[in-house]
Amino acid sequence: MQKGGKYKIWIPSEIGYGPNDVPDQKTGGVAIPGGSLLIFDVELQDFLPRDQFEAAMKQQQEQMQKAAEVGGQGAPPPQN
């Protein structure tokens, strides 16, 4: 894919949501019927070189780890 490229992607139900209906969490109805072929129109607007992407992912993981450590410290004990 090149920047600005437009593609249509078809995902058969076998590798998508499968044969079962997917419920709509808000209405309780069916959001995606079982056996549905998924079709997406995709446009690549921009991209990062691999080294920049990996550096950004590493930084995000470190931030999440720090937040988890801070969130776990000083938390009140569970109430019985």
mmCIF file of the N, C-alpha and C atoms, coordinates in Angstrom:
data_MODEL
# 
_entry.id   MODEL 
# 
loop_
_atom_site.group_PDB 
_atom_site.id 
_atom_site.type_symbol 
_atom_site.label_atom_id 
_atom_site.label_alt_id 
_atom_site.label_comp_id 
_atom_site.label_asym_id 
_atom_site.label_entity_id 
_atom_site.label_seq_id 
_atom_site.pdbx_PDB_ins_code 
_atom_site.Cartn_x 
_atom_site.Cartn_y 
_atom_site.Cartn_z 
_atom_site.occupancy 
_atom_site.B_iso_or_equiv 
_atom_site.pdbx_formal_charge 
_atom_site.auth_seq_id 
_atom_site.auth_comp_id 
_atom_site.auth_asym_id 
_atom_site.auth_atom_id 
_atom_site.pdbx_PDB_model_num 
ATOM 1   N N  . MET A 1 1  ? 0.842   -1.178  0.000  1.00 0.00 ? 1  MET A N  1 
ATOM 2   C CA . MET A 1 1  ? 0.000   0.000   0.000  1.00 0.00 ? 1  MET A CA 1 
ATOM 3   C C  . MET A 1 1  ? 0.885   1.239   0.000  1.00 0.00 ? 1  MET A C  1 
ATOM 4   N N  . GLN A 1 2  ? 0.473   2.193   -0.749 1.00 0.00 ? 2  GLN A N  1 
ATOM 5   C CA . GLN A 1 2  ? 1.163   3.471   -0.754 1.00 0.00 ? 2  GLN A CA 1 
ATOM 6   C C  . GLN A 1 2  ? 0.267   4.520   -0.118 1.00 0.00 ? 2  GLN A C  1 
ATOM 7   N N  . LYS A 1 3  ? 0.880   5.576   0.407  1.00 0.00 ? 3  LYS A N  1 
ATOM 8   C CA . LYS A 1 3  ? 0.112   6.663   1.003  1.00 0.00 ? 3  LYS A CA 1 
ATOM 9   C C  . LYS A 1 3  ? -0.911  7.153   -0.002 1.00 0.00 ? 3  LYS A C  1 
ATOM 10  N N  . GLY A 1 4  ? -2.158  7.290   0.442  1.00 0.00 ? 4  GLY A N  1 
ATOM 11  C CA . GLY A 1 4  ? -3.241  7.724   -0.432 1.00 0.00 ? 4  GLY A CA 1 
ATOM 12  C C  . GLY A 1 4  ? -3.920  6.574   -1.160 1.00 0.00 ? 4  GLY A C  1 
ATOM 13  N N  . GLY A 1 5  ? -3.384  5.355   -1.043 1.00 0.00 ? 5  GLY A N  1 
ATOM 14  C CA . GLY A 1 5  ? -3.983  4.207   -1.709 1.00 0.00 ? 5  GLY A CA 1 
ATOM 15  C C  . GLY A 1 5  ? -5.344  3.863   -1.127 1.00 0.00 ? 5  GLY A C  1 
ATOM 16  N N  . LYS A 1 6  ? -6.267  3.441   -1.986 1.00 0.00 ? 6  LYS A N  1 
ATOM 17  C CA . LYS A 1 6  ? -7.617  3.049   -1.565 1.00 0.00 ? 6  LYS A CA 1 
ATOM 18  C C  . LYS A 1 6  ? -7.818  1.591   -1.951 1.00 0.00 ? 6  LYS A C  1 
ATOM 19  N N  . TYR A 1 7  ? -8.341  0.814   -0.995 1.00 0.00 ? 7  TYR A N  1 
ATOM 20  C CA . TYR A 1 7  ? -8.505  -0.618  -1.197 1.00 0.00 ? 7  TYR A CA 1 
ATOM 21  C C  . TYR A 1 7  ? -9.857  -1.053  -0.668 1.00 0.00 ? 7  TYR A C  1 
ATOM 22  N N  . LYS A 1 8  ? -10.401 -2.102  -1.243 1.00 0.00 ? 8  LYS A N  1 
ATOM 23  C CA . LYS A 1 8  ? -11.609 -2.743  -0.750 1.00 0.00 ? 8  LYS A CA 1 
ATOM 24  C C  . LYS A 1 8  ? -11.169 -4.101  -0.242 1.00 0.00 ? 8  LYS A C  1 
ATOM 25  N N  . ILE A 1 9  ? -11.509 -4.394  1.014  1.00 0.00 ? 9  ILE A N  1 
ATOM 26  C CA . ILE A 1 9  ? -11.091 -5.638  1.651  1.00 0.00 ? 9  ILE A CA 1 
ATOM 27  C C  . ILE A 1 9  ? -12.333 -6.460  1.979  1.00 0.00 ? 9  ILE A C  1 
ATOM 28  N N  . TRP A 1 10 ? -12.348 -7.721  1.534  1.00 0.00 ? 10 TRP A N  1 
ATOM 29  C CA . TRP A 1 10 ? -13.433 -8.650  1.823  1.00 0.00 ? 10 TRP A CA 1 
ATOM 30  C C  . TRP A 1 10 ? -12.934 -9.672  2.833  1.00 0.00 ? 10 TRP A C  1 
ATOM 31  N N  . ILE A 1 11 ? -13.691 -9.861  3.897  1.00 0.00 ? 11 ILE A N  1 
ATOM 32  C CA . ILE A 1 11 ? -13.340 -10.848 4.915  1.00 0.00 ? 11 ILE A CA 1 
ATOM 33  C C  . ILE A 1 11 ? -14.503 -11.839 5.006  1.00 0.00 ? 11 ILE A C  1 
ATOM 34  N N  . PRO A 1 12 ? -14.274 -13.084 4.584  1.00 0.00 ? 12 PRO A N  1 
ATOM 35  C CA . PRO A 1 12 ? -15.349 -14.074 4.659  1.00 0.00 ? 12 PRO A CA 1 
ATOM 36  C C  . PRO A 1 12 ? -15.686 -14.405 6.114  1.00 0.00 ? 12 PRO A C  1 
ATOM 37  N N  . SER A 1 13 ? -16.898 -14.865 6.338  1.00 0.00 ? 13 SER A N  1 
ATOM 38  C CA . SER A 1 13 ? -17.352 -15.132 7.709  1.00 0.00 ? 13 SER A CA 1 
ATOM 39  C C  . SER A 1 13 ? -16.471 -16.148 8.423  1.00 0.00 ? 13 SER A C  1 
ATOM 40  N N  . GLU A 1 14 ? -15.853 -17.051 7.680  1.00 0.00 ? 14 GLU A N  1 
ATOM 41  C CA . GLU A 1 14 ? -15.012 -18.077 8.308  1.00 0.00 ? 14 GLU A CA 1 
ATOM 42  C C  . GLU A 1 14 ? -13.847 -17.478 9.086  1.00 0.00 ? 14 GLU A C  1 
ATOM 43  N N  . ILE A 1 15 ? -13.347 -16.328 8.655  1.00 0.00 ? 15 ILE A N  1 
ATOM 44  C CA . ILE A 1 15 ? -12.252 -15.686 9.381  1.00 0.00 ? 15 ILE A CA 1 
ATOM 45  C C  . ILE A 1 15 ? -12.694 -14.352 9.986  1.00 0.00 ? 15 ILE A C  1 
ATOM 46  N N  . GLY A 1 16 ? -13.991 -14.055 9.884  1.00 0.00 ? 16 GLY A N  1 
ATOM 47  C CA . GLY A 1 16 ? -14.558 -12.860 10.498 1.00 0.00 ? 16 GLY A CA 1 
ATOM 48  C C  . GLY A 1 16 ? -15.267 -13.243 11.788 1.00 0.00 ? 16 GLY A C  1 
ATOM 49  N N  . TYR A 1 17 ? -16.597 -13.059 11.823 1.00 0.00 ? 17 TYR A N  1 
ATOM 50  C CA . TYR A 1 17 ? -17.372 -13.323 13.035 1.00 0.00 ? 17 TYR A CA 1 
ATOM 51  C C  . TYR A 1 17 ? -17.972 -14.723 13.075 1.00 0.00 ? 17 TYR A C  1 
ATOM 52  N N  . GLY A 1 18 ? -17.822 -15.497 11.998 1.00 0.00 ? 18 GLY A N  1 
ATOM 53  C CA . GLY A 1 18 ? -18.304 -16.869 12.014 1.00 0.00 ? 18 GLY A CA 1 
ATOM 54  C C  . GLY A 1 18 ? -19.798 -16.997 11.782 1.00 0.00 ? 18 GLY A C  1 
ATOM 55  N N  . PRO A 1 19 ? -20.358 -18.155 12.145 1.00 0.00 ? 19 PRO A N  1 
ATOM 56  C CA . PRO A 1 19 ? -21.752 -18.448 11.819 1.00 0.00 ? 19 PRO A CA 1 
ATOM 57  C C  . PRO A 1 19 ? -22.778 -17.862 12.788 1.00 0.00 ? 19 PRO A C  1 
ATOM 58  N N  . ASN A 1 20 ? -22.342 -17.354 13.923 1.00 0.00 ? 20 ASN A N  1 
ATOM 59  C CA . ASN A 1 20 ? -23.291 -16.863 14.938 1.00 0.00 ? 20 ASN A CA 1 
ATOM 60  C C  . ASN A 1 20 ? -23.535 -15.367 14.820 1.00 0.00 ? 20 ASN A C  1 
ATOM 61  N N  . ASP A 1 21 ? -24.781 -14.958 15.128 1.00 0.00 ? 21 ASP A N  1 
ATOM 62  C CA . ASP A 1 21 ? -25.116 -13.537 15.165 1.00 0.00 ? 21 ASP A CA 1 
ATOM 63  C C  . ASP A 1 21 ? -24.278 -12.837 16.238 1.00 0.00 ? 21 ASP A C  1 
ATOM 64  N N  . VAL A 1 22 ? -23.912 -11.580 15.967 1.00 0.00 ? 22 VAL A N  1 
ATOM 65  C CA . VAL A 1 22 ? -23.222 -10.759 16.956 1.00 0.00 ? 22 VAL A CA 1 
ATOM 66  C C  . VAL A 1 22 ? -24.249 -9.761  17.484 1.00 0.00 ? 22 VAL A C  1 
ATOM 67  N N  . PRO A 1 23 ? -24.519 -9.803  18.800 1.00 0.00 ? 23 PRO A N  1 
ATOM 68  C CA . PRO A 1 23 ? -25.547 -8.910  19.349 1.00 0.00 ? 23 PRO A CA 1 
ATOM 69  C C  . PRO A 1 23 ? -25.077 -7.465  19.449 1.00 0.00 ? 23 PRO A C  1 
ATOM 70  N N  . ASP A 1 24 ? -26.042 -6.563  19.343 1.00 0.00 ? 24 ASP A N  1 
ATOM 71  C CA . ASP A 1 24 ? -25.798 -5.146  19.577 1.00 0.00 ? 24 ASP A CA 1 
ATOM 72  C C  . ASP A 1 24 ? -25.918 -4.922  21.081 1.00 0.00 ? 24 ASP A C  1 
ATOM 73  N N  . GLN A 1 25 ? -24.851 -4.461  21.717 1.00 0.00 ? 25 GLN A N  1 
ATOM 74  C CA . GLN A 1 25 ? -24.828 -4.298  23.172 1.00 0.00 ? 25 GLN A CA 1 
ATOM 75  C C  . GLN A 1 25 ? -25.855 -3.275  23.670 1.00 0.00 ? 25 GLN A C  1 
ATOM 76  N N  . LYS A 1 26 ? -26.198 -2.307  22.833 1.00 0.00 ? 26 LYS A N  1 
ATOM 77  C CA . LYS A 1 26 ? -27.118 -1.254  23.260 1.00 0.00 ? 26 LYS A CA 1 
ATOM 78  C C  . LYS A 1 26 ? -28.571 -1.667  23.116 1.00 0.00 ? 26 LYS A C  1 
ATOM 79  N N  . THR A 1 27 ? -28.904 -2.326  22.003 1.00 0.00 ? 27 THR A N  1 
ATOM 80  C CA . THR A 1 27 ? -30.317 -2.626  21.730 1.00 0.00 ? 27 THR A CA 1 
ATOM 81  C C  . THR A 1 27 ? -30.695 -4.068  22.026 1.00 0.00 ? 27 THR A C  1 
ATOM 82  N N  . GLY A 1 28 ? -29.708 -4.964  22.071 1.00 0.00 ? 28 GLY A N  1 
ATOM 83  C CA . GLY A 1 28 ? -30.011 -6.377  22.252 1.00 0.00 ? 28 GLY A CA 1 
ATOM 84  C C  . GLY A 1 28 ? -30.388 -7.068  20.956 1.00 0.00 ? 28 GLY A C  1 
ATOM 85  N N  . GLY A 1 29 ? -30.509 -6.292  19.887 1.00 0.00 ? 29 GLY A N  1 
ATOM 86  C CA . GLY A 1 29 ? -30.804 -6.862  18.575 1.00 0.00 ? 29 GLY A CA 1 
ATOM 87  C C  . GLY A 1 29 ? -29.539 -7.443  17.954 1.00 0.00 ? 29 GLY A C  1 
ATOM 88  N N  . VAL A 1 30 ? -29.615 -7.728  16.681 1.00 0.00 ? 30 VAL A N  1 
ATOM 89  C CA . VAL A 1 30 ? -28.473 -8.297  15.967 1.00 0.00 ? 30 VAL A CA 1 
ATOM 90  C C  . VAL A 1 30 ? -27.690 -7.171  15.300 1.00 0.00 ? 30 VAL A C  1 
ATOM 91  N N  . ALA A 1 31 ? -26.408 -7.049  15.653 1.00 0.00 ? 31 ALA A N  1 
ATOM 92  C CA . ALA A 1 31 ? -25.546 -6.032  15.044 1.00 0.00 ? 31 ALA A CA 1 
ATOM 93  C C  . ALA A 1 31 ? -24.971 -6.557  13.737 1.00 0.00 ? 31 ALA A C  1 
ATOM 94  N N  . ILE A 1 32 ? -24.506 -7.814  13.747 1.00 0.00 ? 32 ILE A N  1 
ATOM 95  C CA . ILE A 1 32 ? -23.922 -8.439  12.556 1.00 0.00 ? 32 ILE A CA 1 
ATOM 96  C C  . ILE A 1 32 ? -24.506 -9.843  12.455 1.00 0.00 ? 32 ILE A C  1 
ATOM 97  N N  . PRO A 1 33 ? -25.273 -10.116 11.405 1.00 0.00 ? 33 PRO A N  1 
ATOM 98  C CA . PRO A 1 33 ? -25.855 -11.452 11.260 1.00 0.00 ? 33 PRO A CA 1 
ATOM 99  C C  . PRO A 1 33 ? -24.769 -12.516 11.053 1.00 0.00 ? 33 PRO A C  1 
ATOM 100 N N  . GLY A 1 34 ? -25.001 -13.701 11.606 1.00 0.00 ? 34 GLY A N  1 
ATOM 101 C CA . GLY A 1 34 ? -24.065 -14.804 11.419 1.00 0.00 ? 34 GLY A CA 1 
ATOM 102 C C  . GLY A 1 34 ? -23.857 -15.094 9.946  1.00 0.00 ? 34 GLY A C  1 
ATOM 103 N N  . GLY A 1 35 ? -22.655 -15.507 9.593  1.00 0.00 ? 35 GLY A N  1 
ATOM 104 C CA . GLY A 1 35 ? -22.336 -15.837 8.207  1.00 0.00 ? 35 GLY A CA 1 
ATOM 105 C C  . GLY A 1 35 ? -22.121 -14.625 7.319  1.00 0.00 ? 35 GLY A C  1 
ATOM 106 N N  . SER A 1 36 ? -21.991 -13.447 7.908  1.00 0.00 ? 36 SER A N  1 
ATOM 107 C CA . SER A 1 36 ? -21.847 -12.213 7.117  1.00 0.00 ? 36 SER A CA 1 
ATOM 108 C C  . SER A 1 36 ? -20.474 -12.101 6.471  1.00 0.00 ? 36 SER A C  1 
ATOM 109 N N  . LEU A 1 37 ? -20.473 -11.657 5.228  1.00 0.00 ? 37 LEU A N  1 
ATOM 110 C CA . LEU A 1 37 ? -19.254 -11.258 4.537  1.00 0.00 ? 37 LEU A CA 1 
ATOM 111 C C  . LEU A 1 37 ? -18.995 -9.814  4.937  1.00 0.00 ? 37 LEU A C  1 
ATOM 112 N N  . LEU A 1 38 ? -17.815 -9.538  5.475  1.00 0.00 ? 38 LEU A N  1 
ATOM 113 C CA . LEU A 1 38 ? -17.470 -8.178  5.887  1.00 0.00 ? 38 LEU A CA 1 
ATOM 114 C C  . LEU A 1 38 ? -16.737 -7.489  4.741  1.00 0.00 ? 38 LEU A C  1 
ATOM 115 N N  . ILE A 1 39 ? -17.143 -6.267  4.417  1.00 0.00 ? 39 ILE A N  1 
ATOM 116 C CA . ILE A 1 39 ? -16.511 -5.515  3.335  1.00 0.00 ? 39 ILE A CA 1 
ATOM 117 C C  . ILE A 1 39 ? -16.113 -4.147  3.887  1.00 0.00 ? 39 ILE A C  1 
ATOM 118 N N  . PHE A 1 40 ? -14.834 -3.826  3.735  1.00 0.00 ? 40 PHE A N  1 
ATOM 119 C CA . PHE A 1 40 ? -14.307 -2.556  4.234  1.00 0.00 ? 40 PHE A CA 1 
ATOM 120 C C  . PHE A 1 40 ? -13.669 -1.775  3.093  1.00 0.00 ? 40 PHE A C  1 
ATOM 121 N N  . ASP A 1 41 ? -13.946 -0.480  3.031  1.00 0.00 ? 41 ASP A N  1 
ATOM 122 C CA . ASP A 1 41 ? -13.232 0.430   2.144  1.00 0.00 ? 41 ASP A CA 1 
ATOM 123 C C  . ASP A 1 41 ? -12.166 1.101   3.003  1.00 0.00 ? 41 ASP A C  1 
ATOM 124 N N  . VAL A 1 42 ? -10.904 0.957   2.613  1.00 0.00 ? 42 VAL A N  1 
ATOM 125 C CA . VAL A 1 42 ? -9.785  1.430   3.413  1.00 0.00 ? 42 VAL A CA 1 
ATOM 126 C C  . VAL A 1 42 ? -8.940  2.399   2.595  1.00 0.00 ? 42 VAL A C  1 
ATOM 127 N N  . GLU A 1 43 ? -8.551  3.511   3.220  1.00 0.00 ? 43 GLU A N  1 
ATOM 128 C CA . GLU A 1 43 ? -7.642  4.452   2.586  1.00 0.00 ? 43 GLU A CA 1 
ATOM 129 C C  . GLU A 1 43 ? -6.455  4.670   3.520  1.00 0.00 ? 43 GLU A C  1 
ATOM 130 N N  . LEU A 1 44 ? -5.257  4.454   3.021  1.00 0.00 ? 44 LEU A N  1 
ATOM 131 C CA . LEU A 1 44 ? -4.051  4.680   3.814  1.00 0.00 ? 44 LEU A CA 1 
ATOM 132 C C  . LEU A 1 44 ? -3.715  6.161   3.767  1.00 0.00 ? 44 LEU A C  1 
ATOM 133 N N  . GLN A 1 45 ? -3.922  6.836   4.880  1.00 0.00 ? 45 GLN A N  1 
ATOM 134 C CA . GLN A 1 45 ? -3.670  8.266   4.937  1.00 0.00 ? 45 GLN A CA 1 
ATOM 135 C C  . GLN A 1 45 ? -2.220  8.582   5.254  1.00 0.00 ? 45 GLN A C  1 
ATOM 136 N N  . ASP A 1 46 ? -1.610  7.780   6.114  1.00 0.00 ? 46 ASP A N  1 
ATOM 137 C CA . ASP A 1 46 ? -0.230  8.030   6.494  1.00 0.00 ? 46 ASP A CA 1 
ATOM 138 C C  . ASP A 1 46 ? 0.328   6.766   7.127  1.00 0.00 ? 46 ASP A C  1 
ATOM 139 N N  . PHE A 1 47 ? 1.613   6.740   7.342  1.00 0.00 ? 47 PHE A N  1 
ATOM 140 C CA . PHE A 1 47 ? 2.246   5.604   7.993  1.00 0.00 ? 47 PHE A CA 1 
ATOM 141 C C  . PHE A 1 47 ? 3.523   6.073   8.675  1.00 0.00 ? 47 PHE A C  1 
ATOM 142 N N  . LEU A 1 48 ? 4.023   5.220   9.576  1.00 0.00 ? 48 LEU A N  1 
ATOM 143 C CA . LEU A 1 48 ? 5.289   5.473   10.251 1.00 0.00 ? 48 LEU A CA 1 
ATOM 144 C C  . LEU A 1 48 ? 6.304   4.441   9.802  1.00 0.00 ? 48 LEU A C  1 
ATOM 145 N N  . PRO A 1 49 ? 7.553   4.826   9.662  1.00 0.00 ? 49 PRO A N  1 
ATOM 146 C CA . PRO A 1 49 ? 8.590   3.820   9.451  1.00 0.00 ? 49 PRO A CA 1 
ATOM 147 C C  . PRO A 1 49 ? 8.599   2.853   10.641 1.00 0.00 ? 49 PRO A C  1 
ATOM 148 N N  . ARG A 1 50 ? 8.977   1.610   10.405 1.00 0.00 ? 50 ARG A N  1 
ATOM 149 C CA . ARG A 1 50 ? 8.924   0.566   11.422 1.00 0.00 ? 50 ARG A CA 1 
ATOM 150 C C  . ARG A 1 50 ? 9.629   0.964   12.722 1.00 0.00 ? 50 ARG A C  1 
ATOM 151 N N  . ASP A 1 51 ? 10.827  1.573   12.625 1.00 0.00 ? 51 ASP A N  1 
ATOM 152 C CA . ASP A 1 51 ? 11.558  1.927   13.842 1.00 0.00 ? 51 ASP A CA 1 
ATOM 153 C C  . ASP A 1 51 ? 10.796  2.963   14.672 1.00 0.00 ? 51 ASP A C  1 
ATOM 154 N N  . GLN A 1 52 ? 10.134  3.911   14.028 1.00 0.00 ? 52 GLN A N  1 
ATOM 155 C CA . GLN A 1 52 ? 9.348   4.908   14.755 1.00 0.00 ? 52 GLN A CA 1 
ATOM 156 C C  . GLN A 1 52 ? 8.119   4.269   15.393 1.00 0.00 ? 52 GLN A C  1 
ATOM 157 N N  . PHE A 1 53 ? 7.480   3.356   14.663 1.00 0.00 ? 53 PHE A N  1 
ATOM 158 C CA . PHE A 1 53 ? 6.310   2.657   15.196 1.00 0.00 ? 53 PHE A CA 1 
ATOM 159 C C  . PHE A 1 53 ? 6.697   1.850   16.433 1.00 0.00 ? 53 PHE A C  1 
ATOM 160 N N  . GLU A 1 54 ? 7.784   1.084   16.338 1.00 0.00 ? 54 GLU A N  1 
ATOM 161 C CA . GLU A 1 54 ? 8.215   0.261   17.466 1.00 0.00 ? 54 GLU A CA 1 
ATOM 162 C C  . GLU A 1 54 ? 8.601   1.115   18.666 1.00 0.00 ? 54 GLU A C  1 
ATOM 163 N N  . ALA A 1 55 ? 9.240   2.257   18.436 1.00 0.00 ? 55 ALA A N  1 
ATOM 164 C CA . ALA A 1 55 ? 9.600   3.161   19.534 1.00 0.00 ? 55 ALA A CA 1 
ATOM 165 C C  . ALA A 1 55 ? 8.337   3.718   20.199 1.00 0.00 ? 55 ALA A C  1 
ATOM 166 N N  . ALA A 1 56 ? 7.339   4.080   19.401 1.00 0.00 ? 56 ALA A N  1 
ATOM 167 C CA . ALA A 1 56 ? 6.086   4.597   19.952 1.00 0.00 ? 56 ALA A CA 1 
ATOM 168 C C  . ALA A 1 56 ? 5.358   3.520   20.747 1.00 0.00 ? 56 ALA A C  1 
ATOM 169 N N  . MET A 1 57 ? 5.355   2.292   20.265 1.00 0.00 ? 57 MET A N  1 
ATOM 170 C CA . MET A 1 57 ? 4.707   1.184   20.978 1.00 0.00 ? 57 MET A CA 1 
ATOM 171 C C  . MET A 1 57 ? 5.417   0.914   22.309 1.00 0.00 ? 57 MET A C  1 
ATOM 172 N N  . LYS A 1 58 ? 6.743   0.944   22.293 1.00 0.00 ? 58 LYS A N  1 
ATOM 173 C CA . LYS A 1 58 ? 7.509   0.716   23.517 1.00 0.00 ? 58 LYS A CA 1 
ATOM 174 C C  . LYS A 1 58 ? 7.196   1.805   24.539 1.00 0.00 ? 58 LYS A C  1 
ATOM 175 N N  . GLN A 1 59 ? 7.150   3.048   24.093 1.00 0.00 ? 59 GLN A N  1 
ATOM 176 C CA . GLN A 1 59 ? 6.852   4.163   24.989 1.00 0.00 ? 59 GLN A CA 1 
ATOM 177 C C  . GLN A 1 59 ? 5.447   4.015   25.575 1.00 0.00 ? 59 GLN A C  1 
ATOM 178 N N  . GLN A 1 60 ? 4.480   3.626   24.749 1.00 0.00 ? 60 GLN A N  1 
ATOM 179 C CA . GLN A 1 60 ? 3.112   3.445   25.230 1.00 0.00 ? 60 GLN A CA 1 
ATOM 180 C C  . GLN A 1 60 ? 3.040   2.319   26.267 1.00 0.00 ? 60 GLN A C  1 
ATOM 181 N N  . GLN A 1 61 ? 3.732   1.211   26.019 1.00 0.00 ? 61 GLN A N  1 
ATOM 182 C CA . GLN A 1 61 ? 3.747   0.103   26.970 1.00 0.00 ? 61 GLN A CA 1 
ATOM 183 C C  . GLN A 1 61 ? 4.360   0.525   28.299 1.00 0.00 ? 61 GLN A C  1 
ATOM 184 N N  . GLU A 1 62 ? 5.440   1.299   28.250 1.00 0.00 ? 62 GLU A N  1 
ATOM 185 C CA . GLU A 1 62 ? 6.077   1.773   29.471 1.00 0.00 ? 62 GLU A CA 1 
ATOM 186 C C  . GLU A 1 62 ? 5.134   2.681   30.257 1.00 0.00 ? 62 GLU A C  1 
ATOM 187 N N  . GLN A 1 63 ? 4.404   3.546   29.560 1.00 0.00 ? 63 GLN A N  1 
ATOM 188 C CA . GLN A 1 63 ? 3.460   4.443   30.219 1.00 0.00 ? 63 GLN A CA 1 
ATOM 189 C C  . GLN A 1 63 ? 2.329   3.651   30.864 1.00 0.00 ? 63 GLN A C  1 
ATOM 190 N N  . MET A 1 64 ? 1.845   2.623   30.173 1.00 0.00 ? 64 MET A N  1 
ATOM 191 C CA . MET A 1 64 ? 0.773   1.795   30.720 1.00 0.00 ? 64 MET A CA 1 
ATOM 192 C C  . MET A 1 64 ? 1.259   1.028   31.953 1.00 0.00 ? 64 MET A C  1 
ATOM 193 N N  . GLN A 1 65 ? 2.496   0.548   31.892 1.00 0.00 ? 65 GLN A N  1 
ATOM 194 C CA . GLN A 1 65 ? 3.059   -0.184  33.027 1.00 0.00 ? 65 GLN A CA 1 
ATOM 195 C C  . GLN A 1 65 ? 3.202   0.743   34.235 1.00 0.00 ? 65 GLN A C  1 
ATOM 196 N N  . LYS A 1 66 ? 3.681   1.955   34.013 1.00 0.00 ? 66 LYS A N  1 
ATOM 197 C CA . LYS A 1 66 ? 3.822   2.915   35.105 1.00 0.00 ? 66 LYS A CA 1 
ATOM 198 C C  . LYS A 1 66 ? 2.457   3.262   35.699 1.00 0.00 ? 66 LYS A C  1 
ATOM 199 N N  . ALA A 1 67 ? 1.467   3.443   34.839 1.00 0.00 ? 67 ALA A N  1 
ATOM 200 C CA . ALA A 1 67 ? 0.121   3.764   35.321 1.00 0.00 ? 67 ALA A CA 1 
ATOM 201 C C  . ALA A 1 67 ? -0.443  2.618   36.144 1.00 0.00 ? 67 ALA A C  1 
ATOM 202 N N  . ALA A 1 68 ? -0.176  1.384   35.744 1.00 0.00 ? 68 ALA A N  1 
ATOM 203 C CA . ALA A 1 68 ? -0.656  0.219   36.495 1.00 0.00 ? 68 ALA A CA 1 
ATOM 204 C C  . ALA A 1 68 ? 0.036   0.140   37.846 1.00 0.00 ? 68 ALA A C  1 
ATOM 205 N N  . GLU A 1 69 ? 1.323   0.446   37.870 1.00 0.00 ? 69 GLU A N  1 
ATOM 206 C CA . GLU A 1 69 ? 2.066   0.419   39.134 1.00 0.00 ? 69 GLU A CA 1 
ATOM 207 C C  . GLU A 1 69 ? 1.569   1.506   40.082 1.00 0.00 ? 69 GLU A C  1 
ATOM 208 N N  . VAL A 1 70 ? 1.338   2.687   39.568 1.00 0.00 ? 70 VAL A N  1 
ATOM 209 C CA . VAL A 1 70 ? 0.853   3.793   40.385 1.00 0.00 ? 70 VAL A CA 1 
ATOM 210 C C  . VAL A 1 70 ? -0.561  3.496   40.858 1.00 0.00 ? 70 VAL A C  1 
ATOM 211 N N  . GLY A 1 71 ? -1.387  2.952   39.988 1.00 0.00 ? 71 GLY A N  1 
ATOM 212 C CA . GLY A 1 71 ? -2.762  2.618   40.348 1.00 0.00 ? 71 GLY A CA 1 
ATOM 213 C C  . GLY A 1 71 ? -2.828  1.542   41.403 1.00 0.00 ? 71 GLY A C  1 
ATOM 214 N N  . GLY A 1 72 ? -1.854  0.637   41.442 1.00 0.00 ? 72 GLY A N  1 
ATOM 215 C CA . GLY A 1 72 ? -1.860  -0.435  42.426 1.00 0.00 ? 72 GLY A CA 1 
ATOM 216 C C  . GLY A 1 72 ? -1.354  0.009   43.782 1.00 0.00 ? 72 GLY A C  1 
ATOM 217 N N  . GLN A 1 73 ? -0.593  1.100   43.829 1.00 0.00 ? 73 GLN A N  1 
ATOM 218 C CA . GLN A 1 73 ? -0.033  1.590   45.101 1.00 0.00 ? 73 GLN A CA 1 
ATOM 219 C C  . GLN A 1 73 ? -1.045  2.513   45.769 1.00 0.00 ? 73 GLN A C  1 
ATOM 220 N N  . GLY A 1 74 ? -1.184  2.357   47.031 1.00 0.00 ? 74 GLY A N  1 
ATOM 221 C CA . GLY A 1 74 ? -2.052  3.260   47.774 1.00 0.00 ? 74 GLY A CA 1 
ATOM 222 C C  . GLY A 1 74 ? -3.523  3.001   47.561 1.00 0.00 ? 74 GLY A C  1 
ATOM 223 N N  . ALA A 1 75 ? -3.867  1.945   46.868 1.00 0.00 ? 75 ALA A N  1 
ATOM 224 C CA . ALA A 1 75 ? -5.279  1.641   46.673 1.00 0.00 ? 75 ALA A CA 1 
ATOM 225 C C  . ALA A 1 75 ? -5.839  1.127   47.991 1.00 0.00 ? 75 ALA A C  1 
ATOM 226 N N  . PRO A 1 76 ? -7.048  1.519   48.329 1.00 0.00 ? 76 PRO A N  1 
ATOM 227 C CA . PRO A 1 76 ? -7.618  1.064   49.595 1.00 0.00 ? 76 PRO A CA 1 
ATOM 228 C C  . PRO A 1 76 ? -7.891  -0.444  49.553 1.00 0.00 ? 76 PRO A C  1 
ATOM 229 N N  . PRO A 1 77 ? -7.791  -1.106  50.718 1.00 0.00 ? 77 PRO A N  1 
ATOM 230 C CA . PRO A 1 77 ? -8.091  -2.539  50.741 1.00 0.00 ? 77 PRO A CA 1 
ATOM 231 C C  . PRO A 1 77 ? -9.556  -2.782  50.438 1.00 0.00 ? 77 PRO A C  1 
ATOM 232 N N  . PRO A 1 78 ? -9.892  -3.947  49.907 1.00 0.00 ? 78 PRO A N  1 
ATOM 233 C CA . PRO A 1 78 ? -11.294 -4.236  49.589 1.00 0.00 ? 78 PRO A CA 1 
ATOM 234 C C  . PRO A 1 78 ? -12.165 -4.224  50.855 1.00 0.00 ? 78 PRO A C  1 
ATOM 235 N N  . GLN A 1 79 ? -13.354 -3.726  50.723 1.00 0.00 ? 79 GLN A N  1 
ATOM 236 C CA . GLN A 1 79 ? -14.315 -3.685  51.843 1.00 0.00 ? 79 GLN A CA 1 
ATOM 237 C C  . GLN A 1 79 ? -15.047 -5.010  51.929 1.00 0.00 ? 79 GLN A C  1 
ATOM 238 N N  . ASN A 1 80 ? -15.185 -5.545  53.139 1.00 0.00 ? 80 ASN A N  1 
ATOM 239 C CA . ASN A 1 80 ? -15.934 -6.806  53.339 1.00 0.00 ? 80 ASN A CA 1 
ATOM 240 C C  . ASN A 1 80 ? -17.344 -6.542  53.774 1.00 0.00 ? 80 ASN A C  1 
# 
